[in-house]
Amino acid sequence: MNSLISIVQAAWLMAQQAAPPPATPPQPSPIAVMWQHVSTLDMVEALMFISFGVVCLFYGWRIFKILVAICFGLLGLLVGIWANQQLIGGSVVWLSVICVLFFAVLSVPLMRWGVSLLGALSGGILTAGATMALGLGDERLLLAGGLIGLVAGGMISFIVFQAAVILFTSLGGSSLVAVGVLAVLYANTDPKQLQDFVFNYHWFLPALLLVPMIIGAVLQYRLIKTAQDWSA
């Protein structure tokens, strides 16, 4: 009897060891994260997104230095939060504030490099969005499309500084406008129908992002050509 119990226990232990580990829950996609934020915006916040996005979209070439400082400050915020979690612990406020101010000040002497880097990232986002609009939603294809745009955008940005300014300001403004428009539509139309467009029609989000971006880029290019006091 004891030997039978020992055999059953051994078999149970072997079954537990052979059982596959519990599956980790799937990570939410970037579109799902964006949709979650869109659904939480109220009308005032959505209109603020649209207003600031329009300014960046059509007038970003005038305020690009401020936008670069803001982007560097956001990068400093992320660095401060990470450093606090990994090294210090406790309150994250002071370290985050110090990192935000440090990176914002650091953006002044590194302005051209920062603009070129943002132009490269914008090129990657642009080609990844175009890949998604063509229905090529596979992760490897999206990654390949993004890398092509990243390299091309980086090369163009380092050679033609104005192109980098136009690229990242028009894309940033278009992103803000797209989020604001989606939030307004979410509050004033059928949310389920809008969600169906966002998740099931691959061309919808890229078109909502790329069409205003192209319009803003063309307008900024015309304004920069006629401006006498603009300098990089």
C-alpha positions as CSV (number, residue, x, y, z in Angstrom):
1,M,0.0,0.0,0.0
2,N,2.8,2.4,0.9
3,S,4.6,1.6,-2.3
4,L,1.4,2.4,-4.3
5,I,1.1,5.7,-2.5
6,S,4.7,6.5,-3.3
7,I,4.2,5.7,-7.0
8,V,1.1,8.0,-7.1
9,Q,3.0,10.8,-5.4
10,A,6.0,10.4,-7.8
11,A,3.6,10.4,-10.8
12,W,1.9,13.6,-9.5
13,L,5.3,15.3,-9.0
14,M,6.4,14.4,-12.5
15,A,3.1,15.7,-14.0
16,Q,3.5,19.0,-12.1
17,Q,7.1,19.3,-13.4
18,A,6.0,18.5,-17.0
19,A,3.1,20.9,-17.0
20,P,3.7,24.0,-19.0
21,P,4.2,27.3,-17.0
22,P,1.1,29.5,-16.8
23,A,0.8,31.7,-19.9
24,T,1.5,35.4,-19.3
25,P,-1.3,37.7,-20.3
26,P,-0.8,39.3,-23.7
27,Q,0.5,42.9,-23.7
28,P,-2.0,45.5,-25.0
29,S,-1.2,46.8,-28.5
30,P,-0.3,50.5,-29.0
31,I,-3.7,51.0,-30.6
32,A,-5.5,49.6,-27.6
33,V,-3.4,51.9,-25.3
34,M,-4.2,54.9,-27.4
35,W,-7.9,54.0,-27.5
36,Q,-8.0,53.7,-23.7
37,H,-6.6,57.2,-23.4
38,V,-9.0,58.6,-26.0
39,S,-12.0,57.1,-24.2
40,T,-11.0,58.9,-21.0
41,L,-10.6,62.4,-22.4
42,D,-13.4,64.9,-21.9
43,M,-14.5,67.6,-24.4
44,V,-12.3,70.4,-22.9
45,E,-9.2,68.2,-23.0
46,A,-10.0,67.1,-26.6
47,L,-10.4,70.7,-27.8
48,M,-7.1,71.6,-26.1
49,F,-5.4,68.7,-27.9
50,I,-6.8,69.9,-31.2
51,S,-5.9,73.6,-30.6
52,F,-2.3,72.9,-29.6
53,G,-2.0,70.3,-32.4
54,V,-3.1,72.9,-35.0
55,V,-0.5,75.3,-33.7
56,C,2.2,72.7,-34.0
57,L,0.9,71.5,-37.4
58,F,0.9,74.9,-39.1
59,Y,3.2,77.0,-37.0
60,G,5.7,74.5,-35.6
61,W,8.6,75.9,-37.5
62,R,8.4,79.0,-35.3
63,I,8.2,77.2,-32.0
64,F,10.3,74.1,-32.7
65,K,12.9,75.0,-30.1
66,I,10.2,75.0,-27.4
67,L,8.9,71.7,-28.7
68,V,12.3,70.1,-28.6
69,A,12.8,71.3,-25.0
70,I,9.4,69.8,-24.1
71,C,10.4,66.5,-25.7
72,F,13.7,66.5,-23.8
73,G,11.8,67.3,-20.6
74,L,9.5,64.3,-21.1
75,L,12.5,62.1,-21.7
76,G,14.0,63.4,-18.5
77,L,10.7,62.6,-16.7
78,L,10.9,59.0,-17.9
79,V,14.5,58.8,-16.9
80,G,13.7,60.2,-13.4
81,I,10.9,57.7,-12.9
82,W,13.1,54.8,-14.0
83,A,16.0,55.9,-11.8
84,N,13.8,56.3,-8.8
85,Q,12.3,52.9,-9.2
86,Q,15.7,51.2,-9.8
87,L,18.0,53.0,-7.5
88,I,16.4,55.1,-4.9
89,G,12.7,54.3,-4.2
90,G,10.3,56.4,-2.2
91,S,8.9,59.7,-3.5
92,V,9.5,60.2,-7.2
93,V,8.7,63.9,-7.4
94,W,12.0,65.5,-6.7
95,L,14.2,63.3,-8.8
96,S,11.7,63.6,-11.7
97,V,11.7,67.4,-11.5
98,I,15.5,67.5,-11.4
99,C,15.7,65.2,-14.5
100,V,13.1,67.2,-16.4
101,L,14.9,70.5,-15.8
102,F,18.3,69.0,-16.6
103,F,17.2,67.5,-19.9
104,A,15.3,70.6,-20.9
105,V,18.4,72.7,-20.3
106,L,20.5,70.1,-22.1
107,S,18.3,70.5,-25.2
108,V,19.7,74.0,-25.8
109,P,23.2,73.1,-26.8
110,L,22.0,69.9,-28.4
111,M,19.2,71.5,-30.4
112,R,20.3,70.4,-33.9
113,W,21.0,66.8,-32.7
114,G,17.6,66.8,-30.9
115,V,15.7,68.0,-34.0
116,S,17.5,65.4,-36.2
117,L,16.7,62.6,-33.7
118,L,13.0,63.6,-33.6
119,G,13.0,63.8,-37.4
120,A,14.4,60.3,-37.6
121,L,11.7,59.0,-35.2
122,S,9.0,60.8,-37.2
123,G,10.2,59.1,-40.3
124,G,10.0,55.7,-38.6
125,I,6.5,56.4,-37.4
126,L,5.5,57.7,-40.9
127,T,6.6,54.6,-42.7
128,A,5.2,52.3,-40.0
129,G,1.8,54.0,-40.4
130,A,2.0,53.7,-44.2
131,T,2.8,50.0,-43.8
132,M,-0.2,49.5,-41.5
133,A,-2.5,51.5,-44.0
134,L,-1.5,49.0,-46.7
135,G,-2.9,46.2,-44.5
136,L,0.6,44.8,-43.7
137,G,-0.1,44.5,-39.9
138,D,2.5,41.8,-39.2
139,E,4.9,42.8,-36.5
140,R,8.0,42.0,-38.6
141,L,6.7,44.0,-41.5
142,L,5.8,47.0,-39.3
143,L,9.3,46.8,-37.7
144,A,10.9,46.7,-41.1
145,G,8.9,49.6,-42.4
146,G,9.6,51.6,-39.2
147,L,13.4,50.9,-39.5
148,I,13.4,52.0,-43.2
149,G,11.7,55.3,-42.2
150,L,14.0,55.7,-39.2
151,V,17.1,55.4,-41.3
152,A,15.8,57.6,-44.2
153,G,14.4,60.2,-41.8
154,G,17.6,60.3,-39.9
155,M,19.7,60.8,-43.1
156,I,17.4,63.5,-44.4
157,S,17.3,65.3,-41.0
158,F,21.0,65.4,-40.7
159,I,21.4,66.7,-44.3
160,V,18.5,69.1,-44.5
161,F,17.7,70.7,-41.1
162,Q,14.5,72.3,-42.3
163,A,13.2,68.9,-43.3
164,A,13.7,67.6,-39.8
165,V,11.8,70.6,-38.3
166,I,8.9,70.3,-40.7
167,L,8.8,66.5,-40.3
168,F,8.6,66.2,-36.5
169,T,6.4,69.3,-35.9
170,S,3.9,68.3,-38.5
171,L,3.8,64.7,-37.2
172,G,3.5,65.9,-33.6
173,G,0.7,68.3,-34.4
174,S,-1.1,65.7,-36.5
175,S,-0.9,63.2,-33.6
176,L,-2.5,65.7,-31.2
177,V,-5.2,66.6,-33.7
178,A,-6.0,62.9,-34.4
179,V,-6.3,62.1,-30.6
180,G,-8.5,65.2,-30.1
181,V,-10.7,64.4,-33.0
182,L,-11.2,60.8,-31.9
183,A,-12.1,62.0,-28.4
184,V,-14.7,64.4,-29.8
185,L,-16.1,61.7,-32.1
186,Y,-16.2,59.3,-29.1
187,A,-18.3,61.7,-27.1
188,N,-20.7,62.6,-29.9
189,T,-21.1,59.5,-31.9
190,D,-21.6,55.8,-31.4
191,P,-18.5,54.6,-29.5
192,K,-18.9,51.0,-30.7
193,Q,-19.0,52.1,-34.3
194,L,-16.0,54.3,-33.9
195,Q,-14.1,51.5,-32.1
196,D,-14.9,49.2,-35.0
197,F,-13.3,51.7,-37.4
198,V,-10.2,52.1,-35.3
199,F,-9.5,48.4,-34.8
200,N,-10.9,46.8,-37.9
201,Y,-10.1,49.3,-40.7
202,H,-6.3,49.4,-41.0
203,W,-6.4,52.5,-43.2
204,F,-8.4,54.6,-40.7
205,L,-5.8,55.6,-38.1
206,P,-3.0,56.1,-40.6
207,A,-5.2,58.3,-42.8
208,L,-6.3,60.3,-39.8
209,L,-2.7,60.9,-38.9
210,L,-1.0,61.3,-42.4
211,V,-3.5,63.5,-44.2
212,P,-3.2,66.4,-41.7
213,M,0.5,65.8,-41.5
214,I,1.0,66.2,-45.2
215,I,-1.2,69.4,-45.3
216,G,0.8,70.8,-42.4
217,A,4.2,69.9,-43.9
218,V,3.3,71.6,-47.2
219,L,2.1,74.7,-45.5
220,Q,5.1,74.9,-43.2
221,Y,7.4,74.5,-46.2
222,R,5.7,77.4,-48.0
223,L,5.9,79.6,-44.9
224,I,9.6,78.8,-44.3
225,K,10.4,79.7,-47.9
226,T,8.8,83.1,-47.6
227,A,10.1,83.9,-44.0
228,Q,13.0,86.3,-44.0
229,D,13.9,86.1,-40.3
230,W,13.7,82.3,-39.8
231,S,17.0,80.7,-38.8
232,A,17.9,77.2,-37.7
